Amino acid sequence: MDTSVSNFYPTLFVLVTDVLNMLGDMVWERIRQKAEFAEDGARLCSLRAENFRTSDVPIDAKETCYNWFCKVGSIRELLPRIYLELAIFPCWRFLIEQPVESLQRLVMMTRGIGDPLASAYCRLYIAHRAQKLPSHDTGYLITCLNDITRIFTRISSTKESAHGCFAGSKRSLVSLMEPSVEFIMKCILNDASQRRAGKVLVELGLGRSQEELFGGSPCVSIVLHHLLKQLPIDIVSFHAVDILHLIKCSNDNSYDQCLNYRLVGLRLSEQISQIGSVEAVVNEVIQKMQCKVVSEYGLDEYLKVVDAYLDIVLQNQMDGHLKTILEGISKLASDKVLAEDELASLQSILVKLLSHFKDLEHVFSLNHFLQILDTMHGNSRGIVNMHILDMATRNGYVHDPTTIQLLFEISQALHSDTDLVNMKNDDNQQQARLISRFVRMVDHGVEYERHLAFLMECRGALGSIVELKEILVHSSNCLATKALKDGKKHTAFVKTCMAFSEITIPSIPGHIKQLNLYLGTAEVALLGGLVSHSDGLIDSAINCLQSSDWMEGSRTLDSDGMLSSIRKLCSLLIMVPGNPEVGILHIPKSILLIIHSRSWSPRLKARILCAIISLSATLSQERLPYHADHTEIMGNDLLFFGDSSYVCELLSLTESVLQNLVDVIEQEPSRAARGSLSLEACNCIASSFKINEHVFSVCSKLIETAKLCLNAKDKYLTSTISFLDKNLPAAAVSSSIAI
């Protein structure tokens, strides 16, 4: 809260100049109104144009303006006098044609300010207020900058001491003065052409002529830094070697020399193809860094510089320099706990390497890359790991065992950093997606046991990622399928895969997800001839179906997903041999019981019943349309061929479903939906069975319901009636006319 310390000066400057700017604007407006309007309000002239002439200003307005400058001139204190005149400085336009000339007087006056900090900020205010003029030369700005440079030189050459009322280190004082240098340099080189920039370099004493722009005397480091920021890129690219020599000569305490080397690299990276003597530039920097590391630079400075030049090294395929850079990083980073700044620079370097090379194994083969990676930790390590996983899975499957192991360890590190409690966080979700994609893209070829062992290891180490658990089940099923297609005896291995999936599925939240995974695993079990496993998996799927309604919590039931899953189950049941011990059709009957006990919508119930009708009709055929792809598994058409009890059970199931279907449709509250459901059910029944009197009776009820709910000209209704007429038996023709 102490406002007398030097660190408060920039804040004080902003507060005071805001008030002064307000004052200046008010004075300008007052004089302009006096010039444009008479005392009675009559308009005398208009001075709103940018370049009005002094001769257009009435005498009264000029006198008022002159009085203001006289009042300011009577102030004895130098600093307040300069600031007040600068506040109303644009008003000089009412008195003289070229007010810029008065700026040089104010610049000379600032040389009388003894405090370096006050002097620098006063010059900053000169540059700021001069922007109010329609056009101005930059000569006074160059004078300001040269004066500040002399102050920096004087500060650097003296011992630590008090400067005015501000005491402190030289570095702290220079840092506080830096904004003035930055702003003035921006004003000087704003949109400057290459020729204009060259003239500025000569006027600053850095160049002897337009042909020799960097052959003059050394420059104060902090001034050089902001000069390099603003110079046109063409000059920086063409004179890069000369600029590096200038940085080498300009080694004072006003600014870190390594930051100037870094800045040159960043500027050159803006236009790499235009760099003159690329090899010479990089050689100069690398050699300089190697020498500095021995004498004065640490890891942080080294990383900042080489990071800036890395794009140039990579794009120009300078493999020798890349090797030297990585070797230097490895030496400096070994046996050292890296600080945040060092980690940020290292992250940038490794990400650039990963982005440049297309092959991850090539990156891993770079000397010292893995050793450098091991020195990283925290968020920076996590970001690099994410880039590695992204690169690894970008170009297809991962086959190399060493690479797989390394990526697995990287996934473990990422997983341990993931906030599992707040998994909705975008970064955490991205980490989970990358890990899951890596596991999915691993391929051990014909080494099936090794691949399954990898999946087990992933479940143990990365099992808290829900998305990954689904992938583990799919991968296990895919692995079992590949083993079965291999032509060799892999029954024991397939059983192990089935057991792996059975153990993993219950830990996945969401009963519909579990239902689909159980069905997919049951298909693989059938492919392997494991009927008992398949039966157990289907029973587990039915249990999921029973639990789905009240276990899903507050989430809305996914009707389409539920219907799709049950249709898939019905399709699978066509291949599954019936079990007389529990009832040949106990699964469809279990589905019926579930429908009765749930508060699902009539639409969902009706469509599930239609799926069971299609299943019943298919199972009643003498030859099923498809069978399990295994020689030892016989379908129900062979197992129960000629078995009257099987036929009776099918008929009983069908009658129950038909009656339930009609009742459920009547419960639909929406008339339009009820009519549409009636027609949908009618088409399903007519397409599934030969129409006898009982079937015809059910269809008639459904058509009557549709006619009550839909327009008589409804296309769906008329086409359904036409379809029934074509498929009715001769005995029912008279009734069809009534329909």
NUKOL-709505 format. One record per residue (C-alpha): y, z, x. Coordinates in steps of 0.02 Angstrom, whole numbers, plus 32768, in hexadecimal, padded with zeros to 4 digits. Layout:
YZX
...
***
This chain:
800080008000
80718003809A
80E57F6D8087
81317F818134
80977F448192
80927E9181D0
7FFC7E638164
80697E7880C9
80EA7DF98106
80987D5D80B9
80907DB4800F
81447DEC8021
81757D39804D
81247CF57FAE
81747D787F3E
82237D607F86
821F7CA27F8C
81E67C9B7ED6
82857CF87EA6
82EF7C8D7F1B
82A57BEC7ED3
82D17C297E25
83837C4D7E5F
83927BA27EB0
83567B4A7E12
83D27BAB7DA7
84657B7F7E1A
84317AC97E1D
84287AC37D5F
84D17B1B7D4D
852A7A9F7DBF
84D27A097D72
850A7A3D7CC3
85BC7A577D02
85B779A87D4C
856F79537CB3
85CF79AB7C26
868579D97C07
86B57A857BC5
86B87A3F7B12
86047A007B26
863079487B3B
85BD78EC7BB5
861878B27C51
858978617CB2
84CD786A7CD0
848878AB7D75
83D078AC7D44
83A878167DB2
8351783D7E56
83D477EC7EC6
847D780D7E75
851677F87EE5
858B78857F18
861E78207ED7
85D578307E28
85E878EE7E29
868B79307DDA
870179987E43
86E67A397DDF
862B7A337DFD
86467A147EB8
86BB7AAA7EC2
863B7B1A7E6D
85B57ADE7EE4
86257AF67F7A
864D7BA87F43
85947BD27F3E
857C7B987FF2
86197BF88027
85D47C987FDA
85307C7E8037
858D7C5A80D8
85E77D0280CD
85427D6380DE
853B7DB3818A
847F7DD08198
84317D3181DD
83897D348182
83CC7D5280D1
84547CD080F0
83D57C4A8122
83607C728090
83EC7C6F800F
84317BCA804E
83817B81804A
836D7BC07F97
84057B5A7F5E
83EF7AD37FE3
83CB7A447F67
847C7A5F7F25
84BF7A0D7FC5
849B796A7F6A
8535798B7EFE
85A379927F9B
855E791B8020
84F8787C8020
848178B280AB
8457796B8093
83C6795A810E
8446796A819A
84667A1E8165
83AF7A458180
83C37A2F823B
844E7AB38238
83DB7B2D81DE
834E7B078258
83C27B3282E8
83F67BD28290
83407C0C8283
833A7C128341
83A67CAE8333
831E7D0D82D6
82CB7D818354
822F7DAF82F2
81A87D28830E
81587D458264
81FD7D3E8204
82317CA68269
81907C48823F
81977C6B8185
824F7C3D817E
82237B9281C5
81987B858143
821B7BA180BB
82887B1A8109
81F87A9F80F9
81D57AD98047
82877AC68006
829D7A1E805C
821779D97FE9
829979E37F5E
82FD79587FB0
82D678A57F77
82B6786B8028
82C278BB80D2
829E789C8188
821D790781E3
828479228280
82B979D1824C
820279FB8226
81CB79C582D3
82577A32831A
82157AC582B2
81647AA682F0
819A7A9983A5
81FC7B3C8393
81637B958349
80F97B4E83D7
81707B9C8456
81617C4383FA
80A37C378404
80AE7C1084BD
811F7CA684D8
80AB7D188476
80137CDC84D8
80677CF7857F
809D7DAB855C
80347E488555
800B7EA184B2
80AD7EEA8474
81177F0283DA
81737E6A8398
82087EA38330
81CF7F2282AF
811E7EDC82AF
80A47F21832D
7FF37EE68346
7F867E7383A8
7FBB7DC583D8
7F2A7D76837A
7F5A7DD082DA
800E7D9982EA
7FDE7CE48309
7F697CE98273
7FF77D258204
80667C988243
7FE07C128228
80117BE28174
80BC7BA981B0
806C7B358231
7FF27AF181B1
80757ACB812C
80F37A7E81A3
806B7A0F81EF
803979D58141
80ED79A8811B
80FE794781BE
805F78E081AF
805378D180F2
8014781E80D0
804D77EC817F
801A774181BF
7FC1772E8265
806276F782BA
80C87784826D
8044780382A3
804C77BD8353
810877D58356
80F1788A831F
807678A883AE
80F67866842A
818278D283DE
8111796C83E9
80F9794984A2
803F79238496
804E786A84BD
80B47808853A
80C0776D84CC
806F77168438
7FF076CF84B2
7FC877788502
7FC777F38471
7F6D788484C6
7FA77877857A
803178F98572
803279B48589
7FB37A2F8540
7FD07A738492
7FC57B208445
7F177B2E83F9
7F4D7B60834A
7FCD7AD38340
7F4B7A588382
7ED07A9282FE
7F427A6B826C
7F7B79CA82BE
7EC7798E82C8
7EB079BC8211
7F3E794A81DA
7F3178B78253
7EF278128209
7E3877FF8227
7E52775A8283
7EB477B2830C
7E33783E8319
7DA277C18324
7DF5774F83A4
7E3577DB8415
7DA478568400
7D80786884BB
7E39788384E3
7E4479068458
7DAF796384A0
7E037966854B
7EA379A784F9
7E407A3384A4
7DF37A5F854C
7EA17A6F8599
7EEA7ACD8503
7E867B6C8516
7EFB7BFA84E5
7EE07C938479
7F377C5183DE
7E997C048395
7DDE7BFC83BA
7DC07B638425
7D157B4983D7
7D667B30832C
7DCC7A9F8372
7D2E7A5083B9
7CDD7A6B830F
7D717A1E82B3
7D68797F831C
7CB0796F82EF
7CD379848236
7D5F7904823B
7CF37887829A
7C67789E821A
7CDD785B8195
7CCF77AE81E3
7C3D77AD825C
7C3076F08269
7CE376E482AB
7CD0775E833B
7CFB771283E2
7C8577408471
7C0D77A98409
7B9E77D0849D
7C32780B8505
7C71787B8479
7BCA78D0845B
7BA778E18516
7C4E7935852F
7C3179B284A3
7B7C79DC84CE
7BA479F48586
7C397A5F8559
7BD07ACA84E5
7B487AE38567
7BCA7B2085E4
7C217B8E8565
7B7D7BDF852D
7B617C1985DF
7C117C5C85F5
7C607C928550
7C157C4984B1
7B937CA28447
7B1E7C6183C1
7BA27C5E8337
7C1B7BF08399
7B8E7B7F83D6
7B4C7B658325
7BF77B3F82DC
7C167AB5835B
7B6B7A60835D
7B637A65829E
7C0179FB8297
7BB87976830C
7B06797482C8
7B2478E8824B
7B66787B82D9
7ACE78A48345
7A53787F82B8
7AA277DD827C
7AAB7799832C
79F777CF8352
7A27783783EA
797E788B83FB
79A578D384A6
7A40792B8468
79E2796A83CE
795E79B5843F
79E57A0884A8
7A3B7A4F840D
799B7A9A83C6
796A7AE1846E
7A147B34847F
7A097B7F83D0
795A7BC083F2
798F7C168494
7A277C678447
79D27C9C83A4
79327CE483ED
791D7DA183DF
79BF7DAD837D
79E87DE582CB
7A597D5C828A
7AFE7D858236
7B377D348193
7BA87CB381E8
7B1D7C82825F
7AA17C7181CE
7B1B7C03816E
7B307B8C8203
7A767B8A8225
7A537B64816E
7AC97AD08176
7A747A8D8214
79C27A9A81D1
79F07A4F8128
7A3F79BB8181
799F79A181E4
793679A98146
79AA793080EC
79AA78B4817B
78EF78A2819C
787A785C8118
77D978A88158
77C879668155
7743796581DB
77C0790D824D
783B799C8230
77B67A1E8253
778A79C482F4
783C79D48337
78427A4983CD
78797AF9839B
78917AD082E1
78107B4D82A4
78477BD28320
78FB7BBF82E2
78C07BC8822E
78677C6C8252
79097CBC828D
795A7CA381E2
79587D1E8152
79AA7D4280AB
79FA7CC28039
7A137C4080C2
795A7C4280EB
79347C2E8031
79A47B958022
79527B4380BA
78A57B6C8074
78D47B197FCF
79097A7B802B
78657A7C808B
77FE7A8A7FEC
78657A037F97
784C798E802B
779279B68036
776F79837F82
77E978F47F75
7779786C7FBD
76CF78917F72
763C79057F93
7631797D8025
758E796A8086
75A479B68133
75577A678139
75D67AA881B6
76677A69814E
76197AB280B0
76077B5D8102
76BB7B598141
76FC7B268096
76957BAE8044
76E57C3080B6
778F7BE8808B
77647BF57FD2
77327CAA7FEA
77DA7CCF803D
78377C797FAF
77CF7CD57F2E
77F37D7E7F7C
78AE7D577F71
78A57D1E7EBB
78ED7D957E3A
785C7D977DC0
78B87E0A7D49
79447D8A7D39
78DD7CEA7D3F
79597C907CCE
79CE7C847D62
79DD7BCC7D92
79BA7BEA7E4A
791E7C4F7E22
78E17BCB7DA9
78F97B457E2D
78967BAB7EAA
78097BC17E2C
78097B067E06
78017AD87EBF
77727B517EE1
77137B127E49
772D7A5D7E7B
76EF7A807F2B
764E7AD07EE9
76347A3B7E75
764C79BD7F03
75CF7A0E7F7B
753479A37F95
74A579D88006
7444793A7FE0
738879547FD0
73947A068014
73887A4B7F63
735A7AFD7F93
73EE7B06800A
74637AC87F81
74207B487F04
74367BD17F86
74EB7B987F98
75047BA57EDC
74BC7C557EDD
75307C857F6B
75C47C407F09
75937CA37E6F
758F7D427ED5
762F7D257F36
769A7CC37EBA
764E7CF57E14
76EC7D3B7DC6
772F7C8A7DAC
76F97C597CFC
770F7B9F7D18
76A07BAA7DB1
76117BFD7D51
76077B677CDC
76037AF37D72
75797B5B7DC0
750D7B457D24
752F7A8A7D1C
750D7A797DD6
74697AD97DC8
74317A6B7D36
746479CE7D95
74047A0C7E2E
73677A277DC5
7378797A7D79
738A79297E25
72F079867E63
728B794B7DCC
72C078967DE8
729078A37E9E
71DB78837E6F
7195791C7ECA
715179BB7E7E
71E47A307E6B
71AC7A9A7DD8
71CA7B407E30
72757B077E6A
72A57ACD7DB9
726F7B767D74
72DE7BCB7DF4
73707B5D7DBD
734F7B887D06
734B7C417D30
73EF7C2F7D90
74427BDE7CF9
73F97C5D7C7F
743F7CED7CE6
74EA7C9C7CFD
750F7C627C4A
75207D0F7BF8
75AE7D3D7C6F
76187CAB7C31
76937CDE7BA7
76917C797B06
75F47C677A9D
76107BAE7A7B
76157B8F7B37
75767BF37B4B
75257B937ABB
75487AEA7B0D
750D7B267BB8
746A7B6A7B6E
744B7AC37B18
746E7A617BB7
73F87AD17C18
73737AC07B90
737A7A027BA2
73587A127C5C
72C87A8A7C39
727B7A097BC2
729079837C47
722B79F27CBC
71A47A147C3A
71D57ACC7C2B
71C17ADE7B6E
71BF7B9C7B6C
72607BA07BD3
72AD7B237B5D
727D7B8B7AC5
72C87C277B13
73697BCB7B3B
73787B877A8B
735C7C357A45
73EA7C727AB5
74567BE57A71
74307C1E79BF
74617CCF79F0
75087C8C7A2F
751E7C347989
74FD7CD6792D
757C7D337999
76037CAF7998
765E7CDF78F8
76897D957917
76807D9779D5
77077D1579F2
778E7D9779D0
78327D5E798B
781D7CAA79C5
78127C237940
77627BDF792C
77517B327977
76FF7ADB78E2
76EF7A337938
76A27A8279D2
762A7AE87969
75F57A4F7904
75DD79E779A1
75707A6E79F0
75017A7F7955
74ED79C37949
74B979C27A00
743C7A4D79DA
73F379E9794A
73E2795079BA
738879BA7A3B
73117A0379BA
72C87956799B
727A795E7A4A
72467A157A46
71927A337A10
71857AA67979
71397B537995
70C17B827907
70C27C38793F
71787C52790E
71857BC57890
71917B0C78B6
72407B01786C
727E7BB07895
73167B6E78F4
735E7B067862
73387B9877EE
73957C0D7864
742B7B9A785B
74247BA2779C
74237C5F77A1
74B97C5F7815
75177BEB779E
74F67C61770C
75327CFA776C
75D57CAE77AF
767F7C987761
76937BEA77AB
76F27B66774B
76927B0176C7
76BB7A64772B
76667AA777C9
75D07AE87767
75BA7A42770B
75BB79DD77AB
753E7A5277FF
74CC7A3F7767
74DC79827776
74A47991782C
740979F477F4
73E5796E7770
73E878E977F9
737579567864
72FB796F77D3
72F878B677AB
72D7788B7862
724B790A7875
71F678C377D9
71DD7818782A
712F77E57862
717777BC790E
720E78167953
729C77A97998
729578007A43
722D787E7AA3
723F78F17B39
723178907BDB
719678EC7C12
70E378B47BFD
709F79617BD5
711779837B45
70E2793D7A9C
715C79287A0E
7142796F7960
710B78C27922
707078D4798F
705679907986
7059799978C7
701C78EA789C
6FCB78F377F0
6FF079AD77DE
701C79C97726
70667A767749
70E47A2777C0
711979AB773A
71277A3576B8
71937A9D772D
72067A087748
721479EA768B
72397AA1766C
72C17AA076F1
730D7A0176AB
73147A4175F8
73687AE07630
73E87A817697
74107A087609
742F7A94758E
749A7AF3760B
74FC7A557631
752E7A3A757B
755F7AF17567
75C67AF57607
76287A5875D8
76587AA67532
76A77B367593
77257AC475EB
77D17AF275A4
78277A4D75CB
780179C6754A
7819793775C5
77AE798B7649
772879B575C6
772079007590
771678C07642
768E793F766E
762A790B75D5
762B7856760A
7602788376BE
756C78EA7685
75357863760A
753577DE7692
74D578527707
744E78737684
743F77BE764D
743377857703
73AF7809772E
73347801769D
72E377877627
733A77A57582
72C477F47503
72F3784D7465
731978F174BD
7384789F7542
73D8783374BE
740378D0745A
7457791F74F1
74B878817518
74F078737463
753879237469
759578FA7508
75DB785874C1
761578B17424
766E7932748F
76C178A774F4
76F9784B7456
774B78EB7415
77A9790574B9
77D7785474F0
782B77BD74A6
77B377467450
77EE76BA74C3
77D2771F7562
777D76A875DF
7708772E7623
76CF77587572
76B376A4753C
7657767575DC
75E4770E75CB
75B976E17515
7595762E754C
7524766D75D7
74C376DB755C
74AE764B74E0
745E75E07566
73E376697599
73B376AF74EE
72FF769774B0
72E476267418
72C476BB73A5
737076FF73C4
73D5765F73A9
740D769172FA
744E7736733E
74AB76E073C9
75137681734B
754D77277305
7580775C73B2
***
